[in-house]
């Protein structure tokens, strides 16, 4: 698997990152261990965790040392949001962030994370206070690198101006969520930040699984995840999915491989963080690393998804 620099920093990530948001709930520890083994065998290193939502940190912590040595992983951790996906609570105060990181380290069974991200912007806490927690994390060795997540373009620029050690930003980005191209992408390029793109498969819709209904074992059918998927079950997104399926058929690859390849073609993307619930789903995504998209196909995909980039 290709390993990419994160912006202009010395940190590198695997082109595909492994999300753990559903570990411990929709994915049990046994399945998570198999997913991690498949990921490592493919050359992956970057594992993305989220404090306060789900049990991904605990499950990963149980696997580190038994399934994989700590030094084989690039662990990305986040703080500042907790609760349910449908109604998250944001607290990016210095004290809350510091306490959250220490809890994350205990759950992960390590003394440091490779990249620590503030997961959300808040108008209720001074930005300088939030960033001071990132400075503390680096100064004490708890985090090797720091960044932000889910910031708009101007918020990213403001944060990087106040804290020049930022190396990354993490945003949702896919063929059905092209909003980052308006401001975040140019801001990241100008500031030397790498982008970790989450939900690169459009919360699952770009696999094509929802074309003729809602599978019983899908996220959209789960009560605790249906509201997470529904924003991308629109007529506009359906047109994009049909174009992806048609192009994938023509190229002889899966829709998910094509959708991931489209995103990985973007220079600013350091890692596309996908969250498979099973090892089989991960195996279906790995061929994206070998897909080369003709310019004509990229042009068609860009055109049909253009309204979602505005």
GUZAZA-38150 format. One record per residue (C-alpha): x, y, z. Coordinates in steps of 0.1 Angstrom, whole numbers, plus 2048, in hexadecimal, padded with zeros to 3 digits. Example, Ala and Ser with C-alpha at 12.3 -4.5 7.8 and 13.67 -1.06 7.14 Angstrom:
<atoms>
87B7D384E 8897F5847 
</atoms>
This chain:
<atoms>
800800800 80C8237F8 816839815 81285E812 82087C824 807890838 8098B2829 82C8C082C 8338AE84C 849890853 82B87B85D 820860844 7FF84D842 7F482F82E 7DE839810 7C182681F 7BA82C844 7A681585A 78982586D 77E81588E 75F828896 749809896 7607F28A7 7527E48C7 72E7E98BB 7287DF897 74A7CD895 7547B78B1 7787B28BD 77D7928A9 7727A2889 7867C1891 7A57AC895 79F79C874 79A7BE863 7BA7CA873 7CE7AC867 7C17B0843 7C97D5844 7ED7CF850 7F37B3837 7E97CC81C 8037E5828 7EC7FB83C 7F880D85B 7E082A862 7C482387B 7AC83E884 79A83F8A6 7818568B6 77E85D8DB 75C8608EA 74984E8CE 7498288CD 7628108DB 77C8108C0 79881B8D6 7927FF8EF 7907E58D4 7B07F18C3 7C27F38E4 7BA7CF8EA 7C87C58C8 7E87DA8CB 8037C38D8 7F07A38D1 7E77A78AC 7FF7C28A2 81C7D48B2 8177F98BB 8338048A4 8227F5886 80580E889 800833882 7E483B89B 7CE859895 7B98638B3 79F87E8B7 78F8918D3 7758AC8D9 7558998D0 74187E8E2 71F86F8E4 70B8608C7 7118678A3 6EE87589F 6F388E8BC 7188938C4 7238AA8E0 7408C18D9 7598CD8F4 77B8D98E8 7858EA908 7AA8E5912 7A28D0931 7898BA91F 7A18B3903 7BE8AC91A 7AA89392E 79C88390F 7BF87C901 7CB86C921 7AC856921 7B384D8FD 7D7843904 7CB82C920 7B281C90A 7CA8188EE 7E580A905 8008228F7 813840904 80D8558E4 7F88588C5 8088618A3 7EE87B89A 7D588C8B1 7B88A08A3 79F8B88B2 7808AA8A4 76A8C98A1 7698EF8A1 7569008BD 74C9258BF 7499218E5 76E91B8ED 78A9338E2 79E9238C6 7BF92B8D7 7B49178F5 7AB8F98E0 7CC8FB8CD 7DF8FD8EE 7D48D98F5 7E58CE8D5 8048E08DF 8048CF901 7FF8AD8F0 81E8B28DA 8338C18F6 82C8A490D 8328898F2 80E87D8F3 8098868CE 8248868B4 81089B89C 7EF8B089F 7D38BC889 7AE8C5887 78F8B387B 76F8BF86B 77B8E3869 7708F984C 78990A835 78B92A848 78B91886A 7A890385E 7BC921852 7B6933873 7C1915887 7E0910872 7E9935876 7E793389C 7F791189E 81190B882 8188E788E 7F78DB880 7FE8C1865 7DB8B285C 7B68B8859 79C89D857 77B8A2845 76088E834 76888C80F 75B8757F4 7498777D3 72887E7E6 7398967FE 74F8AE7EA 74B8CC800 7708CC80B 77A8D67E7 76B8F87EC 782904809 7928E881C 7A68DA800 7B58FB7F4 7BC905818 7CE8E481F 7E38E8800 7EC90C808 7F490382D 8078E3826 7ED8CD838 7E58AA82F 7C089F82D 7B387F83D 79287982C 778867840 75A855832 76A85380F 74E83B805 73385480D 72984282D 725823819 70F82F7FC 72B82F7E2 72D8097E5 70C8087D2 6FB7F37ED 6DE80B7F0 6D580D7CB 6B67F77CE 6AE7F97F3 6BC7F8816 6CE7D781E 6C47C9840 6E87C784B 6F27EA840 6F980A854 6D981A846 6C47FE855 6D4801878 6C081888F 6E082889D 6F082F87B 6D3836863 6D485C86A 6FA85A862 6F484B83F 6D485D835 6E487F82B 6F386C80D 6D485A802 6C88767EC 6BF8787C7 6E088B7C0 6F48707D2 6E28557BF 6ED86479E 7118647AA 70E83F7B5 700835793 71D846782 735834799 726812793 72681776E 74A82276D 755806784 7447ED76D 7577FB750 7787FA762 7727D7771 7757E2795 75D7E67B2 74A8077B8 75C80C7DA 77E8077CA 7768217AF 76883A7C8 7878367DE 79F8397C0 78E85A7B6 7958697D8 7B885B7DB 7C186D7BA 7C088E7CD 7E38997D7 7D88A97F8 7C8888805 7E187781C 7C985B825 7A584F81C 79884283D 77F827837 76B815852 7637F1848 74D7DE85F 75B7BC853 77C7AF845 7697A7825 7607CB821 7847D5825 78F7BC80C 7767CB7F3 7867EE7F8 7AB7E47F4 7AA7E17CE 7A68077CD 7CB8097D2 7D17FA7B0 7B580D79C 7C2827783 7A683E778 7A684A754 7A3870751 78186C73F 77385875C 77F872775 76F88D760 74E87C75F 74E875785 75889978C 73C8A6776 720890783 72A8977A7 7318BC7A2 7108C97B2 71C8B87D2 73C8CD7D1 72B8EE7D1 
</atoms>
